[in-house]
Amino acid sequence: MAASSPPPRISHVPSIFIFPIQTLPDYYSKTCPQFQETMGHVVSENLLLPTLPAAVLRLFFHDCAVEGCDGSILISSTSFNKAERDAEPNLLLPGDAFDVVVRAKTALELQCPGIVSCSDILATAVRDLVSMVGGPKYSVPLGRKDGLESNAARVEGNLPSPTMPLSKIIFLYASKGFSVQEMVALAGARTIGFSQCKEFSNRLFNFSKSSDSDPAYSHKYAEALKKLCANYTQDPSMSAYNDELAVDERTKPFVDLYASNSTAFFQDFALAMEKLSVYKVKTDREGENFEYAFQGDYAYALNL
């Protein structure tokens, strides 16, 4: 009897990563030294909104998928131009995600006017939120400039849709330079979102004799989840949406790997997020910094 074939060997995302020219993690160390501290403060004070991490991640993905991570998703439409944020796939992007960028931009403009781009703010907010809810820490190179254009017509075909076949989704990621493994790792971001309360209630209520909730959760985040899931025993199906990537022979080895090895998932997710965060970034000659104009309850991204 012939020996059975060994299981497929799974290679990890390469650990060597080269930042685009002019983007570095300490880009604002001299021009806006309070940047990291201010971002951490703004993000943490908004963690009472348990849906915020998923909302900001979704906003970030929708921005990067069209013309790169350049903040163009933040620009509002005018009478002369329908912007990305008003394209059909973006109409349901949560307002809370936009609000975090506006709040951070407002705080930073008081400290270092005209220095920090909105695209850097969005990328950093995502990094901080992922870490704050128990995800992996990863480096975000800074120095992006905000895109000069935002056109709704460019959105269609650049974002996966709920009805898009897996083959087409794989092709879409490949066209942007991402492998199947990186696609699966990035799909793990969907675990930062909504799931049934019963799936994690044991980490919120009576976790141990010394702690009612899992200490791995930040206190603010745990308290917000407790409020959201307070009545889950009366309604076990209560959701706090956890989509799953369709699995076939091309993706199953990676899904199985990450399901059984959280260390591998965290490592590969972090590397894939680093790669995504610098996808087609604009630098000094290719973009500008946005400022915001306020009218009533709305904020409009403008070019400086």
N, C-alpha and C positions, 0 to 999 in steps of 0.2 A: 504494500500500500504506500502510495506516495505521501510524503510529509506535507502537512497543510502549510499554506503560505503564512508567514508572520503577519501580524497586524501592521497597518500602515504606520510608518514612522512620521511623527508630527514634529515639525521644526518650529521653533519659537520665533516671534517677531525679532528681527535683528536688534541688538542692544546698542549698536553704533548709530548715532543720530547727529546729523550736521544741521545746525541752525542756519536759516537764510541770512544773507549778509545784512548787517545792521540790526538784527534782532538778537538780544541777549537777556538772560534772566535779570541782570542788574541794570538794565537800560536807564531806569529813572533814579538811580542811586544819588546822582548829583542834582538833577533838574527838578525832581519831586521826591525827596527822600521819605516822605510820609506815605507814599503810595500804598505799599503793602499793608501797613497798619490801618490806613483808612479803609481799604478794601475789606480787610478782615472784620472791622467794626460794622460796616454797612451790611455785610452779608450775614453776620451772626445775629444782628438785631432783627433780621427778617426771617429767622429760622422758625419763628412761631407759626409760619405758614407752611404746613407739612407738604404741600404740593409744590413748593418753590424750587427745590433741586431739580425735579423732573421738568418743570416749566422752563427754567433757564437752560438746561441741557438741550431741550427741544429747540429753543430759540437759537442757540449756538449752532446746532446741526443745520438748521434751515438757513442760517447766514452763510456758513462755510460751504454748503453744497452749491451755492450760486455765486460764481465769480470769486470764490475764496472767502477766507475769514477777514472781512473788511468792514463789518458793521453796516453794510448797505441795507440789511433787513430793518434797521432802525429809522431810516429816512421815511418821512411821511410823503404821501402823494400831494401833488399840486394840480392846479387846473390844466397844466401843460403836460403832466407826466403821472402815470399810475405806477407807484413804487412797488417794490417786492412785497412789502408787508400787506398790501391789499390784493395780492394774487390769491386765487382760490385756495391753494394748500396752506396759506398762512393766515387765513381769516380767523381761525380758532386758536392761534397762539395766545397764551394767557397774558393778560395785561400786567400781572404781577412781575413777570420776567422783564418786561420793558421798564417797569417802575424801578427795579433794582439798579439798572444801568443809569437811569435818570438820577436817582438819589446819590449814587457813587460819583457820577460826573459833577453834580452840583457841589458836593463836598470837596472834590478835588479842584474844582475851578476856584474855590475860595483860597486854597492853599498854593496852587501853582497854575495860574490861569493859562489856558491855551497849550498846555504841555502834554497831557495824557489823552490818548485817543479812546474813543468809545469801543473800538474793536479790542483794544488791550483790556479795557474794563470788563467786557463781556467774557473774554477768554479767562481772565483771572477769577471772576465770579464763579464760573463753572468749576475751575480747579478747587477753589475754597469750599464750595458747596459739596462736591463729591467727597472731599476729605472729611468735612464736618458730619456727614451722615454715615461715616464708616467705610467709605471707599478708599482706594489707594491714593497716595500722594504722588504727584508728578510735577515735573518742571514745566513752566510756561515761559518761553522766551518772549521778551517784550520789545516794542519798537515798531509795532504795526502802525500804519496810517489808515485812516478811514477812506473807503472807496469814494470815487467821484461820481459814480452813477448807481442808480437803483431803478430797475425796470421790471415790472411784473411779467412781461412777456418772456423773460429769461428763466423764470422759475420752473415752468412746466418742462418735464423731461430731465430735470436735474435732481429731483427729489423722489425717493421711492413712494409709491402709493399703496394703499391697503390691498388693491387688486392686482398689483404688479407681480408677474411670475418670478419665482426665485432666480431663474436663469437671467432674466432682464436686470434684476437687482444686482446680481453678481457682476454682470457686464457694466452696470452703472458705476459700481465701486471701482472696478478695474480701470475704467476710463479716467478715473481720478487718481489712479496710482495705488489703490489699496487691494491687497490680496484677499482671498476668501477667509483666511484666518483672521486678518485684521478686521474684516467686515463682521465676523462672528464676535470678536472681542468687543467691538464698538456696539454691537447689538446688546451687549450686557448692560449698557446704560439704561435699557428698558427696565432693568430690575430696580432702578431708582425711580420709583413712580408709584403706581397704585397696585396693591395686591389685597387679597382678602384679609381682614383683620385677624381671622383665626390662625393665619400662617405665622404671625409674629406676636400674638397676644401674650405668649409665655414670656416674652422679653419685656413686656410692659407692666404686667400685673403679677405680684408675688414672685418675683424673679429669684430671690434668695432671702435668707433670714436677715441679712444686713442691708439689702437694697431691694426696694419694691420693683424697680426697673433695671434693665441691663446697664451697668455703668459705661458700656461701650457707646451707648447713645448719649449725646449731649443732653443736659437737663432740659433745656428749652424744647428740643425736638421731641424728647420722650413725653413731656407734658402735653404737647400739641397732639401727638398721636393718641395719647390716652383719651383726650376729649373727643377726637374723631371716632375712636373705637369703643366709646363708653357703653354703647348698647348692642355690641356685637353678639352677646349671648342670646338676646331676643331675636336677632336677625343674623344668623351665621353667614349668610351670603353677602353681608355688608362689605362693600369694597373700600379700601383705604387708598387695577387694570395692569395687568401684567401680561403684555403681549409676549408671545414666544415666536422666535424666528422659525419659519418652516424648515424642517430638517430633511435632508436627503443625503445621498452618499458623499456629496462634496462638502457638506457642512457637519455631518454627524460626528466625525472623529473629533472635531474641535469642541462641539457642544458637550460631548461625553467627557473630554479632557477637563473642561472648565467646571462641569458639574461635579466632578470627583476631586478636583484639585484647585481650591480657591487661591492658593499662592500663584499658580500658573495664570489663572484668570486675572488676578490683580496686576501681575507683572505685565501681561500682554495688553490689558486694557489701558494701563498707564502709558505704555509705549505708543499704542495706537492713538491715544488722545493727544500725546505730544506731537505726533506726526500730523494729525488732523488740525491741530491748533495753528500750524504754520502753513496750511494748504493755501497756495496762491496769495500769500500775504502781500500787502502793498507797503512799500517803504517810501522814503522821503520824496523821491521823484515821481512816485506813482499815485500818491494820495495826499489827503489833508487830515486835519483834526476837526471833528464836529463840535459845534456848541449847540445848546438847546435854548429854544425860545418858548416861553410859557404863555398859554392863553386859557384861562379857566382851569379845568381839570386835565388839560392835554399838554403834552410836551412834543415839540416838533424839532427833529434833528436838522440842523442847518450846517452849511459849510462855512468855515471861518474865512 
